[in-house]
Amino acid sequence: MHALVIHAPLDLRIEDVPTPEPEAGQLLVRVRAGGICGSDLHYFNHGGFGTVRIREPMVLGHEVSGVVSRIGSAVNDMPAGTRIAISPSRPCGLCQYCQQGLQNHCLDMRYYGSAMRMPHVQGAFRQEIVIDRSQAHVVADSLSDAEAAMAEPLSVALHAVRRAGPMLGKRVLVTGCGPIGALIVAAARRAGAATIAVTDVNTLPLESARKVGADLAFNVAETPDALQPFAAGKGSFDVLFEASGNAAALRGAFDVLEPRGVIVQVGLGGDIALPMNVLVAKEFDLRGAFRFHEEFAVAVELLNKGLIDVKPLISGVFPYQESVKAFQSAGDRSKSMKVLMTFD
């Protein structure tokens, strides 16, 4: 079966890869759709990010949906033909963090399409894949394959919102409205946020964020001081979700976040120097948000019930044979939000 294999920056190839037989508790899945993530773009454009680098050929991808083709002998609740979203997160279940219910911090995590460990964990941009039964989540007939594949980024957003604490009645600021930032808007709205403002440097992400629930949208490239009115009285927002990884976005938000506000850092852009005097004086809570675990099942349920609509964020769907074109399109934030591929 074909797979999309990255060898070096800008060297993405369609190659034949073997598909093993499913073991007793596993499923053979025909992959139908896959979304291009920011990490996939880093591997494609730069060969990695930070200290994480491609050291051997690796199949990309971790945001996928598909249909069950064959089941292992111990599986009796998911017949062939079942449409599913696939969780790419495979914690060991045995280490101290898994035992504490912190599976996203697993010491032996195997996460699809990741060069963090050696050998690399091969990804899911392929026509067929064998998965554990626990990774499969049934999707409703009302969902398209592309929508189902967005359960993974929605899970990241749900985990970020959970890290912030109760949302009911909160005034929320989201800086950076790429797919994750926009999905945080949708998740925060579903969780009861009263007001949601967003910032970005491109028009399309701001328009997309409005479609999924943002009340206010500011293009800070065109109007750098757009948030200044919200700095009055020591700040106007209760919660900040920083989804851009940009130091200026984080620092600027300190002025508009009220005392004892909660900062959830989601975006990654390298090390950032913080104004500690402001953080201390305004008694901010600074929290990280990394991946997800149980939120994947919640994401699929919300999508199945139509409680969160991701269709406004899908800006392109390409056949996998046009993968390079798909990656180029996904890398243009002025024209694309979430770009997906089909693997028929």
N, C-alpha and C positions, 0 to 999 in steps of 0.2 A: 504494500500500500504506500501511497505517496505521503511525504511529510515535508515540512518547511524547515530546512536545516541551515543555521547560521554558522559560517566558518570564520568570518572576520568582518570588520566593518564594511557594510555595503555589499557583502558577499553572501547573499541569501539564495539557497538552491532548493529546487524540488528534487527529492531523492526517494528511491524505494527503500523502505525500512521494514524489517520483519515484525509481525504481530504474534506474540505468544498465545498459546491456548489459555483460556481462563481456568484458574484453579477453583476449588470447591466453592469458596465464598466470593467469587469474582464475577464480573460481567464483561462480555465483549460488546463494545459500543461502536456504532458507526457515527462518527462526528459529523454534525450537520452545519454548525456555525461557530465562529470564534472571533472574539473581539481583540483588537490590538491595544495593548496596555502601554503605559509610559515606559515600563521596564523593557518591553519588547522593542520599543523605539530606541532606547539607549543601547541595547545589544546591536540593533541593526545599524544605527548611525555611528556609534562610538566603540563598539565591542565590549560594552559594559558600563559601569558607573562606579565612581569611587574606587575602592580596591577590588571590587568584583569584576573580573575579566574573563572572557571566553578563553579557555585553555585547550579546548577540544571541540569538535563539531557538536552542536546541540540543537535539538528540535525546540523551536520557540513555542510560546503560547500557554495560557492558563485560564482564559475566560471562554469556556466552551459549553455547548449543548449538543445533544445527539439522541440517538434511538438505540435501544438495546437490541443487539443481534442474536446473542446467545448467552445463556446463563450457566454458572457453575453448578455442580451437583448439590451443593448445600443451600442454594438460593431458591426459595419457594414463594416469594412475594413480589416478584418483578418479572413478568413474562416478557419474552421477545416481543418487540414492537412498542414497548413503553417508551415514551418520550421523556427525557430527563435533562436536568442541568447537572453539571459535574463539578463538585467541589475539588479544587486542585490541591487542597491542604491535606497532607497525610502525616499527622503527628504520630509519634511512636506509641503513645498511650502508657508508657512505662516510666518515663523520667519524672523527676520531682515536680516539674512544672505541669506536666500532663496530669499527674496525680492531684494537683491543687486546682485543676480546672482551668489552667492557663495554657491551653494547648497551642496558642499562637506563639508561645515562648519555648516550645519543645526543643530539647537539646539535640534531637535527632530528626528534625523536620525534613520531610521530602516534599518540596513544593514544585509543581510542574514548571519547567522552563527556567530553572534557576542555576546559575553558575557559582552560587555561594559555596558549594561543596564540590569535592572532586572524588570520583567522577561526577560530572554534572548531572542534575536531575533532568531527564529528557522531558520535553513539553508535550502539549496536546494539539498542536497544529498539525494534524495528521488525519487520514481518512478513517483509520480504525485505532482504537485504544482499549486496553484491558484495564479495568478499574476495580477497586474494592466495592462491595455492595454498599458500604457505609458512605461512599462518595456520591451516590446517585440519589437525586431528589426529583420526584415526578412533577412534571409541569402540565398545566392545564391546556386543553385543546385551543383555548382562546389566545394563547401566546404564540407568537412566531418563534422560529428557531433563534433569530437574532435577539429578540427580547429575552428569551430564556438564557442566552449566553451572558446577559448583563447581570445575572444574579451575583457573579463574583465582585464586580466593582460596587454594586449596591451593598454587598456585605461589608466591604471596607467602610463605606459611608455609615452604615448602621452601627458598626463598632465605634467609629469616631463619635457619633451622637451619644452612644451609651457611655463613653468615657467622660462626656461633659456633664452627665447627671440629668436630673429632671429638666424637661424642656417646656413644660406647660407654662404659658404666659411669658416666656423669656424673649428678650430682644437680642437678636442674633446677627452677627456680622460674619460673612464668609469671604475671605480674600483668596482669589484664584478660582475661576469658574470653569476649569476643564471638566472632564467627565466626573471625576471624584468630587470636586467642589459643587457641581450642579446636583449630583446625587445626594450630597450632604444637605443641600437645600430641601430636596424632596423628603428626605428622612426627618429633618428637623421640623418641617411643616406637618408631617404625619404624626410626629411626637408632641405637637401642640404649641410650637413656637408662635408667639403673637406677631412679631415683626421680624422679617429677614431682609437684610441688606447685603448686597454683593458688590465686589470690585473685581475688575480685570483690566487688561490693557488692550483687549480686542472686543469688537462689537458682537460677533457671533456667540461667544460664551455667555455674554451678558443677556442677550436675547433668549438663549436657551435656558438660562437660569430662571428668567421670568416665567417661561412656559411651565416650569416644574414647581413654581411656588414662591419665587422671590418677590418681595414687595417693592424694593428699591434697588436700582442698579446704577453703578457709577464707573465710567471709563476713566481711570486715573492716569492714562497716558494723555488723554485730551484735557482733563481737568485734574491736575495733581493735588489740588487742595479741596477736592470734592467732599472729603469727610470732615473738614475743619469745623463746620457747624455742630457736629456731634461731640466735639471736645468740651463744650460748655458744661460747667458744673461738675468737673472731674470725669465726664464721660457719659455716654448714652446707652451703651450695649452691655448686656449681662454676660454674653458668651461670644468668644471669637473662635472660629475654625479657620486656621491658617492652612490653606491648601495649595499655595503657590510655591512654597520653598524659597521665597524671595525675602531677603533680609529687610529690605525697605518696607515691604508689605507688613511684616511682623512689627517692626519698630513703629511704623505709622499708626498701627492699630492700638498700640499702648495708650495713645493720647485719647482715644474715643471709647476705651473700655473703662467702665466704672469701677470704683474700688471693690475689691474682693471678686472681681470678675474671673471667669474661667477661660483659660487659653488652651485649646486643643491643637497641637501641632501635628498636621497630617502630611503636608508636603515636605519633600526632601530636596535640598539644594546645596548640601554641604554645611560646614560649620558656620554658625551665626553668632556674632557678638551681641550680647543682650545688655540693655541699660538696667543693670541690677538695682540701681537706686530707685528707679521708677517701679520696678517689680516689687521691691520691698515696701516702698512708701504707699503704694496702692494695694498691697496685700493680694497680688494676683496668685491664682493657682495655675501653674504651668503643667500640662499633661501631654504625654505622647499618645499616639494611637497607631498601632502596628497590626496590619492584617486583620484577622477575624477567626472565629471558629463556629460557635453555635449560631452566629448571625446568618450563616448561609441558609440554613433551613428557614429562618424568619424571612430572609429576602425572597426566597422562592414562594413562600406563602403570601407575602404582600403582592408579588407580581401575579400570582395565580388568581387572587381575589380582586385584582384591579385597583388595589389601594395605593399603589405607586405606579405611575405611567412613565416608562422610559423611552417611549417612541419619539418624543421630541428631541432626544439626545442622539438618535441614530442618524448620522449624516451621510453614510455611504456603505454599500455592501458589494464586495467584489468576489468573483470566483478565485479560488486559491491559485489558479494558474496565472493570475495577474497580481501576485503577492507584492512584487516590488512597487507596482503602481499603488496598491493599497497602502503600503507603508509610507510612501511619499505623500499620499493624500492625508494620512493620519498625522503626519508631522507638520502639516500646515494648519496651525491653530486659527488662522484668520478665516479658513474655509471649512474646517472639519471639527466635529466634536468626537463622537465615537464612530470609528470605522471598523467594520467587521468583514469577515471572509466566509464564504460557503465552501464546503469540502465534498460536494457531491461528485 
